[in-house]
Amino acid sequence: MFEHGGRLNLAAAQYGIPRSAWLDLSTGINPNGWPVPRVPATAWSRLPEEEDGLEAAAKNYYETDALLPVAGTQAAIQALPHLRAPCNVGVIHPGYAEHAHSWRRAGHRVIQVMADTVVQHLSHLDVMLLINPNNPTGACFTPQQLLDWHSELADRGGWLLVDEAFMDATPGQSLAPHAPRPGLILLRSLGKFFGLAGARVGFVIAATQLLDRLRTQLGPWTVAAPSRWVAARALADTKWQQLARGQLAAAHIQLTQCLVRHGLQPAGGCALFQWVCTPDAADIHRALAQQGILTRLFQDPPSLRFGLPGTSGDWRRLATALRREVSA
């Protein structure tokens, strides 16, 4: 099992600070997510059904008919490698570690690829796996870039797999409207932008034949009925989505300025987080944790990912801690 952000129970035990006293900046989840209304009691008492509006809302939101709901994209990340015979798989590095781990476990040869060297590796790969925007570096790839790479891979039966977990703040950069195409697979999630990580709702966007194989692999009732009910309404709430994008754009600037002001120049990021490379990453992570502020620590390269504070008090708390631990 890999370490992930958001492990507040572990942090509370390690640092002796109650869970309720933590400011969690470790996840990249929107701290002001979609406001969930009361879920009807019937959603808890019946098996999930496809004709409940979720697929229709998702198809409208993602601008494609070629999708399959899954129990968070982690379910797809673990299942997709079993739909190909062992082959050469390029995985963006640094990136979300579960991708490479899942392909290795399924018997594939995994090659770590830097964001600026994809073209150099493409001819030797059967699958290229990218995260766009990348997590944790924030590196972005243009739709045309990705479509060109997809074309090269698809011509020889390969796949371009793009994890768009952080794409919702910039939907114009998504490849979803270009789907379905043979060999193009996209992963989307309601965990980050919508702030609904606990609902465990994601989507795989791909050609029908591949989706049918994945549906068989995963089996029935992959997403719980209450989660489906919530997700359908969040995806249809265009007013909230537009407001959230504006708020996140402003928060992105505010977080960048806060970090720079206290001596931490981000090396990258996106609307939901900033990434800071520093040889002092472990020390800064520890010092902030001792004050009840949890960041995401990476070892290769030594770096920290800072998510967004949610309230004015949270912003002040972060600034005060950085001033004390970094600027001093």
Backbone bond lengths (Angstrom), bond angles and torsions (degrees), N, CA, C in turn:
res aa  C-N    CA-C-N  psi(-1)  N-CA   C-N-CA  omega(-1)  CA-C   N-CA-C  phi
1 M - - - 1.451 - - 1.528 109.82 -
2 F 1.338 115.64 134.28 1.457 120.24 177.95 1.522 110.18 -89.80
3 E 1.329 115.04 155.72 1.452 119.16 173.10 1.525 109.53 -74.10
4 H 1.324 114.92 143.77 1.458 121.30 177.31 1.517 108.69 -132.44
5 G 1.324 115.92 166.59 1.450 119.52 175.36 1.519 110.83 -71.92
6 G 1.330 115.74 167.38 1.449 121.08 173.96 1.515 116.11 82.22
7 R 1.307 118.98 11.82 1.470 120.67 -177.43 1.536 109.77 -86.24
8 L 1.329 114.64 70.24 1.461 120.15 -174.07 1.521 112.94 -70.26
9 N 1.319 117.85 -33.77 1.465 118.98 178.27 1.526 110.75 -61.04
10 L 1.329 115.80 -43.31 1.458 120.28 178.78 1.526 110.48 -65.38
11 A 1.323 117.43 -44.57 1.466 121.01 -179.93 1.524 110.79 -62.90
12 A 1.331 116.59 -41.66 1.460 120.28 -179.96 1.525 111.06 -60.65
13 A 1.339 116.04 -41.93 1.457 119.76 179.26 1.523 111.62 -69.84
14 Q 1.329 116.83 -39.93 1.465 120.76 -176.72 1.514 112.89 -67.93
15 Y 1.348 116.74 -38.68 1.459 120.10 -174.04 1.526 113.54 -106.82
16 G 1.322 116.93 -0.08 1.459 119.73 177.02 1.513 113.76 67.26
17 I 1.316 116.87 30.85 1.462 122.37 179.52 1.524 107.80 -117.10
18 P 1.334 119.37 127.42 1.468 120.69 -178.41 1.525 111.83 -56.01
19 R 1.314 116.58 145.17 1.459 121.92 -178.93 1.527 111.86 -53.08
20 S 1.327 116.41 -40.09 1.462 120.82 -176.47 1.532 113.06 -67.02
21 A 1.331 117.35 -15.20 1.465 120.67 -176.49 1.527 113.11 -94.04
22 W 1.330 117.81 1.88 1.458 120.97 -175.08 1.524 112.19 -88.29
23 L 1.323 115.02 146.33 1.463 123.16 166.39 1.524 105.36 -105.59
24 D 1.323 116.24 108.33 1.460 120.85 -174.02 1.522 110.49 -94.24
25 L 1.335 116.17 107.79 1.465 122.84 176.89 1.524 110.58 -110.47
26 S 1.317 116.97 18.35 1.470 120.98 -169.12 1.529 114.26 -92.47
27 T 1.335 119.13 -7.96 1.460 119.19 -166.80 1.526 115.57 -106.45
28 G 1.321 120.23 -24.26 1.452 121.27 -172.81 1.519 112.63 74.48
29 I 1.323 117.06 16.22 1.466 122.29 177.78 1.525 109.31 -89.26
30 N 1.314 116.64 137.52 1.458 121.52 177.23 1.530 109.40 -56.37
31 P 1.346 119.08 117.55 1.467 120.07 -177.98 1.524 112.45 -73.33
32 N 1.334 116.47 -13.75 1.463 121.19 177.84 1.527 108.70 -119.47
33 G 1.317 114.57 62.15 1.460 120.88 -173.53 1.519 113.77 -73.17
34 W 1.325 114.19 -179.81 1.457 120.81 -177.96 1.531 110.47 -58.98
35 P 1.342 118.21 129.16 1.478 121.04 -177.13 1.526 111.27 -73.63
36 V 1.299 116.85 111.93 1.465 121.94 -174.62 1.534 109.89 -79.56
37 P 1.325 117.63 123.30 1.471 119.89 176.16 1.528 110.97 -78.91
38 R 1.302 115.35 178.45 1.465 120.42 178.36 1.528 109.40 -65.18
39 V 1.328 115.71 129.21 1.460 121.26 -179.36 1.532 109.33 -85.11
40 P 1.330 117.81 131.09 1.472 119.71 -179.52 1.526 112.39 -58.53
41 A 1.302 116.14 145.05 1.463 120.86 -179.08 1.516 111.82 -60.04
42 T 1.338 117.38 -31.15 1.468 120.14 -178.81 1.517 112.43 -64.11
43 A 1.343 117.55 -24.87 1.463 120.05 179.51 1.525 111.66 -65.89
44 W 1.338 116.17 -22.59 1.462 120.24 -179.15 1.515 112.58 -90.93
45 S 1.314 117.78 -15.69 1.464 120.00 -170.49 1.523 114.12 -107.93
46 R 1.351 117.69 -1.47 1.453 120.00 -178.92 1.528 110.37 -127.63
47 L 1.332 115.23 153.10 1.463 119.67 174.60 1.524 109.87 -65.68
48 P 1.332 117.87 149.48 1.470 120.30 178.00 1.524 111.57 -60.83
49 E 1.331 116.58 142.91 1.456 122.46 176.14 1.514 109.62 -126.22
50 E 1.328 116.38 142.32 1.459 120.72 -176.80 1.519 112.55 -69.50
51 E 1.306 118.55 -27.91 1.469 121.48 -175.52 1.526 110.95 -86.86
52 D 1.319 117.72 45.48 1.465 121.13 -177.33 1.525 112.95 -110.75
53 G 1.335 117.61 4.94 1.458 121.16 178.02 1.519 115.37 98.66
54 L 1.343 118.38 -10.42 1.460 119.44 -178.00 1.521 111.68 -65.66
55 E 1.333 116.58 -50.90 1.465 118.91 -178.39 1.528 111.19 -60.56
56 A 1.332 117.07 -40.45 1.460 120.39 -179.49 1.526 111.04 -63.36
57 A 1.342 116.60 -43.64 1.465 120.28 179.00 1.528 111.14 -64.98
58 A 1.345 116.36 -39.79 1.460 120.56 -179.71 1.525 111.17 -67.57
59 K 1.306 117.63 -41.39 1.464 120.74 179.68 1.524 110.92 -63.30
60 N 1.311 116.96 -37.25 1.459 120.71 177.43 1.523 110.87 -70.02
61 Y 1.319 117.16 -42.73 1.470 121.86 -177.83 1.532 111.51 -67.50
62 Y 1.323 117.35 -45.25 1.462 121.54 -176.92 1.526 113.36 -87.65
63 E 1.318 116.58 -6.83 1.475 122.25 178.16 1.524 112.37 60.33
64 T 1.316 115.79 43.44 1.459 121.38 176.32 1.522 109.32 -157.22
65 D 1.331 116.61 149.76 1.462 121.54 177.34 1.523 112.34 -93.81
66 A 1.317 116.87 -3.64 1.468 120.85 -169.48 1.523 111.22 -102.53
67 L 1.332 116.95 76.31 1.462 118.09 -177.17 1.522 111.84 -145.58
68 L 1.333 113.38 159.69 1.463 121.64 179.88 1.524 108.88 -137.12
69 P 1.348 118.62 122.68 1.473 119.91 175.20 1.525 110.52 -69.22
70 V 1.331 115.47 141.29 1.460 121.32 177.98 1.532 108.55 -138.20
71 A 1.322 115.53 165.58 1.467 121.24 -177.93 1.523 110.67 -78.81
72 G 1.337 114.89 70.41 1.451 119.81 -172.93 1.519 109.29 76.39
73 T 1.311 117.59 152.14 1.464 118.47 -177.96 1.526 112.69 -67.01
74 Q 1.330 117.81 -15.93 1.459 119.34 177.33 1.525 111.09 -59.07
75 A 1.331 116.62 -35.67 1.472 119.79 178.10 1.521 110.91 -61.27
76 A 1.328 116.16 -41.66 1.468 120.09 179.18 1.518 111.31 -71.53
77 I 1.323 117.18 -38.45 1.457 121.65 179.59 1.535 110.28 -57.06
78 Q 1.315 116.16 -38.22 1.464 120.21 -179.17 1.532 112.61 -81.17
79 A 1.329 117.79 -27.39 1.463 120.37 -175.17 1.524 113.31 -88.69
80 L 1.326 118.21 -37.53 1.465 120.92 -173.01 1.530 113.79 -58.48
81 P 1.328 120.50 -38.75 1.470 118.80 -179.99 1.522 114.06 -59.92
82 H 1.341 117.74 -20.57 1.460 120.62 -179.14 1.527 112.18 -84.88
83 L 1.324 116.90 -0.87 1.466 120.59 178.91 1.519 112.28 -95.48
84 R 1.335 117.20 4.76 1.470 121.82 175.12 1.514 109.62 -132.12
85 A 1.329 115.43 148.73 1.466 119.90 171.01 1.522 108.64 -68.12
86 P 1.337 118.54 155.80 1.458 120.85 -179.07 1.526 112.04 -50.10
87 C 1.336 116.32 132.57 1.461 121.69 -175.39 1.522 109.68 -154.93
88 N 1.329 116.84 -176.06 1.453 122.38 179.26 1.524 110.01 -89.78
89 V 1.319 115.69 123.02 1.460 121.63 -174.73 1.521 109.58 -123.52
90 G 1.313 116.15 118.53 1.455 120.45 173.98 1.515 109.66 -88.39
91 V 1.331 116.45 132.28 1.464 121.65 -178.99 1.522 108.23 -127.45
92 I 1.319 115.81 128.89 1.461 120.77 -178.19 1.530 110.26 -59.81
93 H 1.339 115.82 138.57 1.468 121.61 -179.54 1.527 109.62 -137.80
94 P 1.355 117.28 135.62 1.458 125.98 -4.75 1.519 110.99 -72.26
95 G 1.315 116.38 154.77 1.454 120.98 -178.48 1.514 110.32 -165.61
96 Y 1.319 115.72 -177.08 1.460 122.13 -179.66 1.526 108.50 -62.29
97 A 1.319 116.31 115.73 1.465 121.82 -167.63 1.518 114.07 -66.25
98 E 1.330 118.34 -22.28 1.463 120.02 -177.95 1.529 111.78 -64.80
99 H 1.327 117.94 -26.96 1.457 120.09 179.95 1.533 110.87 -61.95
100 A 1.322 116.37 -58.80 1.463 120.16 -178.54 1.521 110.91 -60.04
101 H 1.324 116.71 -40.87 1.463 121.45 -178.44 1.523 111.17 -60.15
102 S 1.333 116.82 -43.99 1.467 120.56 -177.51 1.520 111.83 -66.87
103 W 1.322 117.50 -39.07 1.472 119.92 179.26 1.525 110.93 -70.52
104 R 1.319 117.50 -37.96 1.471 119.70 177.16 1.528 110.51 -63.64
105 R 1.322 116.76 -44.38 1.463 120.82 -178.42 1.516 111.76 -61.16
106 A 1.327 117.16 -28.96 1.465 120.85 179.82 1.522 112.31 -86.42
107 G 1.335 117.35 5.28 1.456 120.59 173.43 1.515 115.84 95.05
108 H 1.325 118.11 9.56 1.458 121.22 -179.11 1.533 110.99 -87.56
109 R 1.323 115.44 156.96 1.464 121.46 174.82 1.526 108.17 -90.27
110 V 1.317 117.08 114.87 1.461 122.26 -174.86 1.524 109.94 -100.11
111 I 1.321 115.56 127.79 1.466 122.12 177.80 1.520 108.20 -114.56
112 Q 1.323 116.65 123.63 1.462 120.08 177.33 1.524 109.74 -74.52
113 V 1.326 116.52 130.84 1.465 122.38 -176.14 1.521 109.11 -126.00
114 M 1.318 117.15 128.04 1.457 121.35 175.15 1.524 109.63 -76.57
115 A 1.319 116.04 153.52 1.467 120.68 -175.20 1.520 112.50 -57.91
116 D 1.326 117.07 -33.75 1.468 119.93 -176.05 1.530 113.30 -93.05
117 T 1.354 117.24 8.39 1.467 119.51 -179.73 1.525 112.42 -123.37
118 V 1.326 117.97 14.86 1.459 120.99 -176.93 1.527 111.24 -57.37
119 V 1.325 116.81 -45.90 1.463 121.09 -176.90 1.526 111.29 -58.60
120 Q 1.309 117.05 -36.89 1.463 121.26 -177.91 1.533 112.30 -67.60
121 H 1.333 116.65 -26.04 1.470 120.37 -176.02 1.523 113.15 -97.19
122 L 1.312 117.45 -19.22 1.461 121.32 -165.19 1.532 113.74 -56.86
123 S 1.321 117.66 -39.47 1.467 120.15 -175.49 1.524 112.49 -67.43
124 H 1.331 118.01 -16.91 1.462 121.80 -178.29 1.528 112.32 -100.67
125 L 1.337 117.26 3.92 1.457 120.80 -172.75 1.527 111.61 -112.17
126 D 1.333 114.65 150.70 1.459 121.77 171.54 1.526 110.84 -99.89
127 V 1.308 115.84 -28.68 1.465 122.74 177.72 1.520 107.95 -135.78
128 M 1.335 116.66 134.08 1.460 120.89 171.60 1.516 107.79 -118.62
129 L 1.321 115.88 124.05 1.452 121.63 -176.78 1.525 109.19 -112.12
130 L 1.334 115.84 120.61 1.450 122.67 -178.94 1.523 110.25 -123.21
131 I 1.317 116.35 155.98 1.457 122.83 171.19 1.524 105.77 -117.85
132 N 1.310 117.62 126.79 1.463 121.15 -173.22 1.526 110.80 -138.67
133 P 1.365 118.78 111.78 1.461 127.40 -7.11 1.530 110.55 -63.78
134 N 1.322 114.90 150.13 1.451 118.80 -174.83 1.527 111.12 -70.25
135 N 1.302 114.47 147.33 1.461 122.93 175.86 1.529 107.47 -117.89
136 P 1.361 118.43 111.91 1.464 126.97 21.82 1.529 115.52 -107.71
137 T 1.314 120.30 -0.18 1.470 119.96 -167.72 1.523 113.12 -78.72
138 G 1.326 118.10 -21.41 1.459 120.89 -177.01 1.514 114.14 80.23
139 A 1.331 118.34 1.46 1.467 121.38 179.13 1.525 110.05 -58.29
140 C 1.340 115.97 138.70 1.467 121.43 -177.87 1.524 111.07 -119.98
141 F 1.314 114.53 150.95 1.456 122.20 176.75 1.524 107.64 -121.93
142 T 1.326 117.51 138.16 1.455 120.71 -178.42 1.523 110.33 -75.92
143 P 1.340 117.36 153.74 1.470 118.90 177.13 1.522 112.96 -54.99
144 Q 1.333 117.85 -40.85 1.461 119.53 -178.27 1.528 111.50 -66.48
145 Q 1.312 116.83 -40.81 1.461 121.76 175.04 1.524 110.14 -54.13
146 L 1.318 115.24 -51.24 1.457 121.00 -176.97 1.526 111.93 -65.68
147 L 1.314 117.22 -40.34 1.458 120.24 179.14 1.529 111.59 -65.12
148 D 1.325 116.40 -36.10 1.463 120.15 176.36 1.528 110.38 -64.53
149 W 1.311 116.75 -44.36 1.459 120.75 179.33 1.530 110.62 -65.96
150 H 1.323 115.74 -40.75 1.460 119.32 177.29 1.525 111.08 -59.21
151 S 1.320 116.50 -43.97 1.461 120.53 -178.77 1.517 111.29 -59.89
152 E 1.330 116.81 -43.46 1.464 120.51 179.72 1.523 111.04 -63.10
153 L 1.335 117.22 -42.82 1.463 120.64 -179.87 1.526 111.72 -70.14
154 A 1.330 116.62 -44.65 1.461 120.85 -175.78 1.519 112.21 -64.52
155 D 1.329 116.64 -30.62 1.465 120.22 -179.89 1.520 112.23 -60.25
156 R 1.328 117.41 -23.80 1.465 120.50 178.99 1.538 111.90 -117.29
157 G 1.348 115.39 23.11 1.458 120.34 176.28 1.504 114.63 81.34
158 G 1.330 117.05 15.96 1.458 120.77 -179.22 1.516 112.71 -88.58
159 W 1.331 114.47 176.09 1.463 122.17 -179.73 1.524 110.27 -121.30
160 L 1.314 115.03 143.38 1.466 121.76 161.66 1.515 106.19 -110.88
161 L 1.319 116.30 116.49 1.464 122.76 -178.59 1.524 108.15 -111.48
162 V 1.329 116.74 118.54 1.461 121.77 -175.70 1.523 109.59 -120.14
163 D 1.303 116.30 119.68 1.462 123.33 175.76 1.529 107.64 -88.40
164 E 1.333 116.66 110.55 1.460 122.02 -178.07 1.529 111.82 -105.23
165 A 1.334 116.60 39.58 1.465 121.15 -175.78 1.521 112.98 -58.37
166 F 1.342 117.38 -30.49 1.466 121.07 -177.16 1.532 111.94 -109.10
167 M 1.323 117.45 21.94 1.458 121.57 -173.59 1.522 113.94 -83.60
168 D 1.328 119.47 -20.16 1.461 121.59 -168.16 1.521 114.29 -61.58
169 A 1.316 117.80 -25.27 1.456 119.84 178.62 1.523 112.04 -74.30
170 T 1.341 116.86 -18.82 1.473 122.25 179.62 1.520 109.10 -133.01
171 P 1.333 118.97 64.49 1.464 121.37 -171.23 1.515 114.43 -62.58
172 G 1.324 118.02 -22.13 1.458 120.79 179.29 1.511 113.60 -65.83
173 Q 1.333 117.97 -14.25 1.464 122.10 -179.93 1.526 112.44 -96.07
174 S 1.329 117.28 -0.26 1.460 120.98 -177.73 1.524 111.59 -75.87
175 L 1.332 115.12 149.87 1.460 120.70 173.92 1.529 112.54 -89.27
176 A 1.328 117.28 -2.87 1.462 119.99 -175.77 1.530 113.21 -54.47
177 P 1.341 120.09 -42.59 1.462 118.77 179.92 1.530 113.64 -65.40
178 H 1.340 117.08 -15.00 1.469 121.09 178.63 1.528 112.33 -88.48
179 A 1.313 117.29 -6.69 1.463 121.68 -179.64 1.531 109.78 -89.99
180 P 1.365 115.89 155.70 1.464 127.25 5.06 1.526 112.93 -89.26
181 R 1.317 114.82 147.82 1.460 123.37 171.92 1.520 107.51 -140.48
182 P 1.322 118.34 136.13 1.465 119.75 177.85 1.530 110.89 -55.21
183 G 1.310 116.17 130.38 1.460 120.37 177.74 1.518 114.70 85.11
184 L 1.326 118.52 0.75 1.466 121.73 176.44 1.523 108.39 -108.04
185 I 1.337 116.53 122.21 1.462 122.28 -178.77 1.525 107.98 -129.41
186 L 1.327 115.74 127.91 1.461 121.59 179.44 1.521 109.86 -120.24
187 L 1.318 116.24 143.67 1.458 122.37 175.77 1.526 108.45 -115.32
188 R 1.322 115.87 129.44 1.466 121.45 176.23 1.520 108.95 -128.33
189 S 1.340 115.75 156.62 1.456 120.58 -174.59 1.516 110.41 -146.83
190 L 1.331 116.66 152.03 1.464 121.98 173.41 1.525 111.57 -96.08
191 G 1.331 116.36 6.36 1.459 119.35 -174.03 1.504 115.30 -74.60
192 K 1.319 118.51 -34.81 1.466 121.36 -170.48 1.527 112.47 -92.80
193 F 1.317 117.63 -72.46 1.465 122.43 -176.85 1.532 111.41 -59.94
194 F 1.331 116.95 -45.57 1.461 120.83 -178.23 1.537 112.01 -80.20
195 G 1.320 117.65 -12.41 1.456 120.59 -179.70 1.514 113.85 68.21
196 L 1.338 117.59 29.01 1.458 122.04 -174.81 1.529 111.25 -113.17
197 A 1.311 116.98 42.00 1.462 120.87 -176.49 1.524 111.93 -58.76
198 G 1.321 117.10 -36.64 1.455 120.28 -177.92 1.515 114.27 -69.79
199 A 1.330 117.42 -18.95 1.466 120.30 179.08 1.516 112.02 -73.43
200 R 1.336 117.34 -22.29 1.463 123.68 -179.23 1.526 110.71 55.21
201 V 1.331 116.22 63.31 1.459 122.19 177.66 1.521 109.03 -125.15
202 G 1.314 115.85 124.22 1.458 121.32 174.94 1.507 109.50 -141.22
203 F 1.330 115.51 176.81 1.465 120.76 179.66 1.522 109.61 -140.11
204 V 1.316 115.25 142.93 1.455 121.80 169.31 1.522 106.52 -107.20
205 I 1.319 115.80 127.68 1.459 122.43 178.40 1.519 107.10 -111.13
206 A 1.330 116.39 120.34 1.476 120.34 -174.84 1.521 109.11 -167.01
207 A 1.324 115.39 177.69 1.462 121.21 177.04 1.527 110.30 -64.63
208 T 1.329 116.03 151.14 1.462 121.76 -173.65 1.522 112.84 -56.61
209 Q 1.319 117.63 -42.28 1.466 120.36 -177.71 1.518 111.32 -60.93
210 L 1.324 117.12 -42.65 1.459 119.88 179.74 1.528 110.51 -69.04
211 L 1.327 117.30 -40.17 1.464 119.90 178.22 1.522 111.32 -61.77
212 D 1.331 117.08 -37.40 1.465 120.18 177.78 1.528 110.88 -63.81
213 R 1.316 116.57 -41.40 1.463 120.03 178.05 1.528 111.10 -65.33
214 L 1.331 116.10 -40.53 1.462 120.31 179.69 1.526 110.48 -67.83
215 R 1.331 117.33 -39.37 1.472 121.02 178.02 1.530 110.17 -60.47
216 T 1.315 117.13 -41.34 1.462 121.19 177.66 1.528 111.03 -64.68
217 Q 1.319 115.58 -40.51 1.466 120.59 -179.41 1.529 111.23 -64.05
218 L 1.324 117.24 -40.87 1.462 121.39 -174.52 1.519 113.28 -83.71
219 G 1.323 117.45 -28.01 1.455 120.50 -179.36 1.523 112.53 83.95
220 P 1.346 116.87 -177.73 1.458 120.71 -174.89 1.527 113.40 -79.45
221 W 1.331 115.63 164.06 1.465 124.32 171.64 1.534 112.91 56.28
222 T 1.316 116.20 47.09 1.469 119.28 -176.18 1.523 112.43 -70.63
223 V 1.329 117.98 -28.23 1.464 121.12 -179.67 1.521 108.65 -117.21
224 A 1.331 117.54 128.55 1.461 122.46 -177.78 1.529 111.22 -62.42
225 A 1.318 116.18 149.08 1.462 121.09 -177.29 1.532 113.19 -58.15
226 P 1.345 121.05 -44.06 1.460 119.35 177.62 1.526 112.56 -61.85
227 S 1.323 116.64 -37.70 1.465 120.26 178.22 1.523 110.64 -66.23
228 R 1.314 117.27 -39.83 1.462 120.76 177.19 1.529 110.45 -62.24
229 W 1.308 117.34 -42.93 1.470 121.97 -179.33 1.525 110.32 -60.92
230 V 1.327 116.13 -46.99 1.468 120.84 -179.95 1.527 110.78 -65.30
231 A 1.325 117.22 -46.82 1.460 121.68 -176.25 1.521 111.97 -61.32
232 A 1.324 116.97 -41.53 1.463 120.10 -179.15 1.517 111.18 -60.00
233 R 1.304 117.57 -40.31 1.455 121.29 -178.56 1.517 112.41 -76.16
234 A 1.318 117.30 -35.00 1.462 119.99 176.42 1.527 111.01 -65.30
235 L 1.314 116.56 -42.98 1.468 121.01 -179.45 1.527 111.94 -65.83
236 A 1.316 117.14 -26.73 1.468 120.82 -178.52 1.529 113.05 -89.24
237 D 1.321 117.54 -8.50 1.471 120.91 -174.87 1.530 110.51 -86.86
238 T 1.315 116.09 77.87 1.472 120.73 -175.87 1.523 112.14 -66.78
239 K 1.311 117.73 -31.52 1.473 120.62 179.75 1.521 110.09 -63.49
240 W 1.336 116.65 -47.08 1.460 119.60 178.65 1.524 110.63 -63.77
241 Q 1.317 117.85 -41.15 1.462 121.59 -178.72 1.528 111.50 -59.30
242 Q 1.322 116.98 -44.71 1.467 120.55 179.75 1.520 111.23 -64.17
243 L 1.330 116.38 -42.41 1.461 120.75 178.49 1.524 110.67 -63.87
244 A 1.329 116.50 -43.22 1.467 120.67 -178.38 1.523 111.37 -63.12
245 R 1.322 117.78 -39.10 1.465 120.10 -179.99 1.528 111.08 -62.80
246 G 1.317 117.00 -40.10 1.457 119.71 176.96 1.516 111.99 -66.19
247 Q 1.319 116.85 -41.41 1.463 120.64 179.18 1.523 111.76 -65.03
248 L 1.318 116.42 -40.79 1.457 120.07 -179.77 1.525 111.84 -68.02
249 A 1.328 117.08 -36.35 1.468 119.94 177.30 1.523 110.57 -61.70
250 A 1.330 116.67 -42.15 1.460 120.77 178.75 1.526 111.17 -68.10
251 A 1.339 116.61 -41.45 1.461 120.57 -179.98 1.524 111.48 -65.91
252 H 1.327 116.46 -35.50 1.463 121.63 176.53 1.535 110.46 -57.21
253 I 1.310 116.27 -46.98 1.474 121.01 178.62 1.521 110.50 -65.12
254 Q 1.317 116.66 -43.00 1.460 120.96 -178.27 1.524 111.73 -62.75
255 L 1.345 116.76 -42.48 1.465 119.63 -179.98 1.522 110.58 -67.11
256 T 1.322 116.87 -42.19 1.469 119.93 178.03 1.511 110.59 -57.96
257 Q 1.322 116.89 -47.50 1.460 121.23 -178.73 1.518 111.44 -64.73
258 C 1.321 117.04 -38.15 1.465 120.70 179.02 1.525 111.19 -63.17
259 L 1.312 116.60 -45.40 1.460 120.25 -179.47 1.527 111.33 -66.16
260 V 1.320 117.42 -45.15 1.471 121.22 179.68 1.514 110.60 -61.53
261 R 1.307 115.96 -41.83 1.473 120.87 -178.28 1.526 111.45 -60.66
262 H 1.323 116.66 -25.99 1.466 120.00 -178.48 1.527 112.23 -109.75
263 G 1.334 116.17 23.35 1.455 120.76 170.03 1.508 116.08 86.89
264 L 1.320 118.32 13.46 1.463 121.39 179.78 1.527 108.95 -117.79
265 Q 1.328 116.74 98.53 1.457 122.08 -178.53 1.519 109.98 -83.79
266 P 1.321 118.86 115.02 1.466 119.30 178.67 1.524 112.16 -61.64
267 A 1.324 115.16 139.00 1.463 121.00 175.62 1.515 110.74 -91.79
268 G 1.322 116.48 -8.16 1.463 121.52 -179.81 1.506 109.33 173.91
269 G 1.326 115.01 179.29 1.455 119.29 179.40 1.509 110.55 159.78
270 C 1.327 115.40 -176.15 1.461 121.72 176.40 1.522 107.06 -148.00
271 A 1.300 117.46 -165.74 1.459 120.99 -174.70 1.524 112.77 -61.69
272 L 1.324 118.10 -25.54 1.463 120.78 -172.56 1.524 114.79 -107.07
273 F 1.313 118.57 -5.13 1.466 119.68 178.72 1.523 110.40 -162.23
274 Q 1.334 114.67 164.67 1.452 122.43 170.97 1.518 108.49 -127.27
275 W 1.321 115.65 145.87 1.467 122.33 -175.09 1.526 108.72 -116.74
276 V 1.327 115.91 126.01 1.457 121.96 -177.56 1.518 109.64 -119.78
277 C 1.322 116.54 119.77 1.463 121.87 175.41 1.523 108.96 -92.45
278 T 1.309 116.92 125.96 1.463 121.09 178.19 1.525 109.33 -160.60
279 P 1.336 118.16 140.10 1.466 119.58 176.17 1.525 112.32 -65.62
280 D 1.336 116.36 -13.97 1.466 120.75 179.06 1.521 112.65 -93.77
281 A 1.333 117.22 14.61 1.467 120.67 -173.68 1.521 112.27 -54.26
282 A 1.323 117.78 -47.12 1.471 120.52 -176.69 1.523 111.12 -63.94
283 D 1.331 116.75 -40.52 1.466 120.10 -179.79 1.526 111.06 -66.98
284 I 1.332 116.94 -41.77 1.465 120.17 179.51 1.524 110.15 -66.69
285 H 1.323 116.10 -42.56 1.468 120.65 177.87 1.526 110.08 -56.60
286 R 1.321 116.41 -45.91 1.464 121.54 -178.12 1.534 111.18 -66.72
287 A 1.331 116.04 -43.53 1.460 119.75 -178.34 1.529 111.58 -63.61
288 L 1.328 116.65 -40.83 1.459 119.87 178.15 1.528 110.92 -69.22
289 A 1.321 116.31 -37.92 1.467 119.71 179.10 1.524 111.03 -63.47
290 Q 1.314 117.18 -34.39 1.462 120.34 177.84 1.522 111.74 -64.95
291 Q 1.340 116.11 -17.55 1.460 121.03 174.90 1.529 111.85 -102.91
292 G 1.332 116.76 10.70 1.447 120.21 176.68 1.515 114.54 80.76
293 I 1.339 116.92 24.34 1.459 120.98 177.14 1.523 107.78 -117.17
294 L 1.336 115.80 117.88 1.457 120.75 -175.41 1.524 110.75 -100.38
295 T 1.326 116.10 123.21 1.467 122.51 174.10 1.521 108.38 -112.95
296 R 1.316 115.65 171.74 1.477 120.08 178.74 1.513 108.17 -100.41
297 L 1.326 116.32 117.07 1.452 122.97 -178.24 1.518 110.31 -95.34
298 F 1.342 116.26 132.94 1.466 122.53 175.14 1.528 108.63 -119.34
299 Q 1.325 115.68 144.50 1.456 120.79 -177.91 1.523 112.74 -95.04
300 D 1.335 118.49 -30.21 1.469 122.29 -173.28 1.526 110.66 -133.11
301 P 1.351 116.55 96.57 1.462 127.75 -2.92 1.528 110.63 -80.93
302 P 1.348 117.29 164.96 1.466 119.64 177.55 1.531 109.94 -58.55
303 S 1.326 116.24 118.70 1.461 119.24 -173.15 1.514 110.37 -164.04
304 L 1.334 114.59 166.63 1.455 122.37 178.45 1.519 109.05 -130.31
305 R 1.322 115.46 142.02 1.460 120.64 170.94 1.524 108.07 -110.25
306 F 1.330 115.31 126.95 1.451 121.80 178.54 1.527 109.15 -107.91
307 G 1.329 117.29 119.49 1.453 121.10 171.49 1.515 110.24 -81.25
308 L 1.319 116.21 -176.71 1.462 121.78 -175.30 1.527 111.94 -89.15
309 P 1.327 118.28 131.65 1.466 119.82 166.95 1.528 109.59 -64.14
310 G 1.334 116.59 153.96 1.455 119.07 -173.76 1.508 115.84 -102.14
311 T 1.332 117.97 -25.46 1.458 121.58 -176.61 1.522 109.80 -128.24
312 S 1.325 116.32 167.43 1.467 119.87 177.62 1.522 110.69 -61.39
313 G 1.338 116.12 -36.47 1.460 119.22 176.79 1.517 112.29 -64.67
314 D 1.338 117.11 -37.68 1.466 120.87 177.42 1.523 111.22 -65.23
315 W 1.325 116.89 -40.18 1.466 120.48 177.85 1.530 110.71 -62.23
316 R 1.328 116.80 -43.46 1.472 120.17 179.11 1.522 110.66 -64.97
317 R 1.308 115.54 -39.75 1.466 119.61 -179.83 1.517 111.10 -62.62
318 L 1.331 117.44 -43.46 1.458 120.38 178.17 1.523 110.97 -63.63
319 A 1.326 117.15 -46.24 1.467 120.52 -179.00 1.522 110.94 -60.56
320 T 1.321 116.82 -41.82 1.470 120.53 -179.92 1.522 110.87 -64.28
321 A 1.326 117.00 -43.06 1.464 120.78 -179.65 1.524 111.36 -65.96
322 L 1.324 117.47 -41.55 1.462 120.56 178.79 1.524 111.02 -65.42
323 R 1.302 115.89 -39.94 1.467 119.66 178.74 1.528 110.59 -62.22
324 R 1.322 115.54 -38.61 1.461 120.24 -177.62 1.523 112.33 -75.67
325 E 1.340 117.15 -40.36 1.450 121.10 -170.38 1.541 114.48 -98.51
326 V 1.338 116.65 -24.97 1.467 119.23 -174.51 1.532 111.32 -113.94
327 S 1.317 116.76 -48.50 1.462 120.41 -175.99 1.521 112.82 -71.35
328 A 1.329 116.36 -29.57 1.480 119.97 -175.22 1.513 112.05 -61.47
